[in-house]
Amino acid sequence: MNKNMTYEEYVEKVQKGIFTDEGNCPVISLLLMLQGKWKFQIIYELCIKNPMRFGELKKAIEGITNTMLTNSLRELEADGLVSRIQFNEIPPHVEYSLTEKGNALLPIFYEMTMWGLQYIP
């Protein structure tokens, strides 16, 4: 599949079913990577302030539990979207930031913002 296809080519391929050379759909793969209640919010907070400590993320995302934040961060790290840096200082702390792959999602957030401004009152 051509990574530089036009929007019109994309629409045509979507109607036929988009598959990579490996036989998977890139849209479904992304949706699976970002599925869950909290991952988009975590990535969005890291877009606003990068890097962030665990406690800062916890305060910024209302209603998330420590367990859910930890699990979501681990999954985002495993997918290569978030990096975790541990500082062995007194007191020890950890910072999370977007990777290059995670930062590549910013244009998607921009398009979602434009859609939201147009369709959500």
N, C-alpha and C positions, 0 to 999 in steps of 0.2 A: 504494500500500500504506500502511496506517495505521501510523504509528510508535508509537502508544499501544495496540496490540492486546494482548489478554490472552494468557496462556500457552495456553489452550484454543484460541483463534483461531489462534495461531501453529501449533500442532500440526495443526490442520485444513488450514491453508494449506501446510504442509510436505508433507503427503500429496498435495496437488494440484500442488505446485511453486511456490516463491516467486519472484516476479519483480518488479523495480522498474518504474517507468514507462519506464525506459530499456531494459528487456528483459533485465536481468542478475539473477543471484541474489546477494543481499548476503552470504550465507554463503560462497559460492565466492569472491567478490571479496575478502573478508577473509582466507580461507585462502591465496589466491594472494599477498596482500600480506605475509603472515607466514610463507610457506613457507621452508623451509631449516632447517638444523640449528641455527643460531645466533641467529636474530632474536628468538625468544621469550626466550632467555636474556639477550640484551642488554637488551630491554625490562624484564625482571624485575630485572636489576641496577640499571637506572635508576629503578625503583620503590623499591628499597631506599635508594639514595643518588643524589640528583639535585641538581646536576649531577655528572658524572664526567669525568675526563680519560681520554684514550685508554689510557695506561699502567695506570690503575686498572681500566678495563674488561678489559684484557688479562689482568691478574693475577686478576681475579674469575672469569673464564670459562676454566676449565681446558681446554687442548687446542686453543684457537682460534689460528690463525696471524694475523700482522699483516695479510696480504692478505685473509683472510676477514673479519676484523673491519672493515677499511676498506671492503670491498665491501658488507657487511651494513649498516654505518652509512650509507653513501651511499644505499642503497636505502630504508632507513627514513627518511632525510631527504627523499628524493624523494617518498615517500608521505605526508609531512607528520606522521610520528609522532615524529620526533626532530629537535631543532634543534642546529645546530653554531655555536659562537661562537669565533672566533679572536681571541686577544689578542696584539697586536703589541707585546710587551714583550721584555725580555732576561731569561731566554730566552723565546722565543715558546711559547705553548701553546694548546691547543684544549680546549674543554669541550663535552660533549654532555649534553643534557637532554631530557626528554619535553616534547612540545608539549601543548596543550590536547587535541588529538585523541588523542595517545598516552596522556595521563592518563585519558581516557575508557575505556581498556581495563582500568583497575583493578577495576571490578566483575566483569569476566570472569575476571581472575586470582583474585578472591575466590571465585567460583563453582567454579573449577577446584580451589582449595584445599579447599573443602568436599567436593567429589567425591573428591579424593585422600585426605582424612582418613577418608572413609567406606569407600572400596574398596581402598586400597593399604595393606597391612600395614606 
